[in-house]
């Protein structure tokens, strides 16, 4: 098993990058979560939500990003913000619902507001990453690795990605403050 490669989307990551002018819309999807339930983009319409890309056998960056997402989940729940979290696996052939559930449990995720999604092909993941996130997801066969973005993305109630944050930065206060301000507008 190789390591996990990552890329930063766009210029050097800066927490709280405004993407409203980029017109990045989440493409339609209907995927399966850790509880074998279908989750669609329509289920998330009408609320802000935060998303990222991970995979369960990633030994490096995902092990930093997932605890950061957990910290963000705690801050948002404490503020009663009602903001769901969505983690798309970039390794759907290996990350089935049971594997994702075990992964989430290992980190202490609250599944009532955090969906770990699978149920799509590698090609569908590449298309979602490219079309919605303007990012690359690709297997590095030589190193038994997957290259994927390390950003957290804030999506507005219309399905537009409006901000990105450095998912490796363990200071999730900025994200939580941004989300709380938007939700309370």
Steps between C-alpha positions, in 0.01 A plus 500: 500500500644829394463846642235754424586779263311823497474818307390847581235636267608824343761727655670436832215427741383780717232445755168647400550548125193661344379294203170675427633644172621155386138385456579149625174305523461153649391264225197279559582187697331210678750298703497260793602598852653297781153377603412376149263795454484700179611862535445742212597856429127578524499373861755771579331783310368777718782482754867581516728195514870427520667233290838340439660198333666218691569127485523253782839347417672839469785497755586870490285803417160340564623418850535876551191611309252265667578615857474859374157425354404337830607814686294710259201270554525557875519877460202508265291275723589712802375807310187310393582602141327203334775465240557151359844370411566281196819302435529346154734202479748520213541121520146371445614155385645432845294728726159335526239623752621262773862612458397866510288440810792335680724789393254760629453311826876483547508881498182546703289652221137582575323337205183699560668797331799349316464286188789291369407433138580219256305303240653645185779401264851642494405673175194660661721625785745652252210669319349634825839633612568663165154634423394615847825570684726585204745253655681185402457154646719236346665176591876493511541133408878515529476594868168326579364841590213740430555868430215712637428850633547580867254788515176529694232663286205705624193452280208743510129401504489521119781246458773752416845460653565841651815454710790262538716444804824319567383163633844438649476806725383376838366844592140453387380815678500706178283247320260475793476880529437538125231234503330635813496853354342378175244277669394784729463760220 
